[in-house]
Amino acid sequence: MSEYLGDVQRYDAGADAGAVEKIVKHLGIALRSRDASLVSCTDPSELDRVRESWCMKKLGAGDAAACDSVIAGVCETMSGDRNKQRVTFYYLVAKEMGKLGDL
């Protein structure tokens, strides 16, 4: 858990540890696989999956275009990271959408 919080804190120094923990629990066993624990901003099917299962289903967003805009912004924010941790990516999407409290 602390490794995920540390990575999130690189982008949000005041990161909510409780929100990070909820994201880790949500992702569960997927975090055990290196490939599944990372997000690829160059893979359209990966970004579609983030939009559908995280942004729209879990966070309850109704506008796919707004989700795509937020996801693109997070990709830009994390562009310096070759390996984008899924927990950090999801946290930043939720934060940008104002949904951290809804987790």
N, C-alpha and C positions, 0 to 999 in steps of 0.2 A: 504494500500500500504506500509506503513512504517513497519508493522510487517513482510512483505515478504522481504523487503530490509534488515531489521535487521537480519533475518535468513540467507540470502545470504551472508551478511558481516561476518558471523561466519567462512565462508570458503574462502571468497575473500574480504579482508578488503577494497580494492579499487573498490568494485562492481559498475558497471554502472547502476545508478538509471533508466535511460531511457530504458535500456534493460530489467530490472526487470519489469518496467511498461508495456512494450510491451508483455512480457510473461503473465502477469496478464490479460491483455486485450485479449490475444489469448485464454487463458483458460476460461475466462468469468464466466458463471454461474456454471461451474463444481466446482469452488472453494467454492461454498456454501455448498456442501456436504462434510462432514468430510472424508468419505471414498474416494471420488474422488479427494480430495485435497492432498492425500498422495500417495506415490509410495511404493510398496512392492517389494523388491529385491528378495524375496523368491517365488514369483508367476511368473512362466514362461509366462503366458498369459499377465500379466501386462507389463513385459519387452518387449514382442513382440509388444504390443500396443505402448510403448514408441519408440521402434525402427521404426515401420511403420509410425505412425502419426507424431511424432516429428522429429526424426532423418532423416528419408528419405523424408517424404512429406514436412514438414515445412522448414527443414534446407537444403534440396536438396542433401543429401548424396546418392551416387550411390552404395556404397558397404555395404551390410548388415553385413558382418563380421567385418568391421571397426566400424560400429555402435555398434555391440555387445561388442566389445572390450572397446569402450569408456564408454558404459553403465555399464559394469562390473567394470571399474575403478572408476566411480562415486559411485557405490554401495560400493566399498571398502573405498573410501574417507569418505562416510557418514555412515559407519558401526557402529559408536558410537551412532547414532541417532536411537532410536526405531521407531519414527515417522518421516519419510523422507518427508518433504514438497515438493510437486510437483513443485512449482515455483523454489525453490532452486535446485532441481534435474535437471530440464530443463535448468536452467541457467548454471549449471556446465557442462552439456553435450554440450551446445552451445559454452561455453568458450573453452572446451577441443578440440572441432572441429574447433576452430577459426572462428566461425560463429556469434559471438555477434553483429558484425557490420551489418550483413545481416537481422537482425530481423526487 
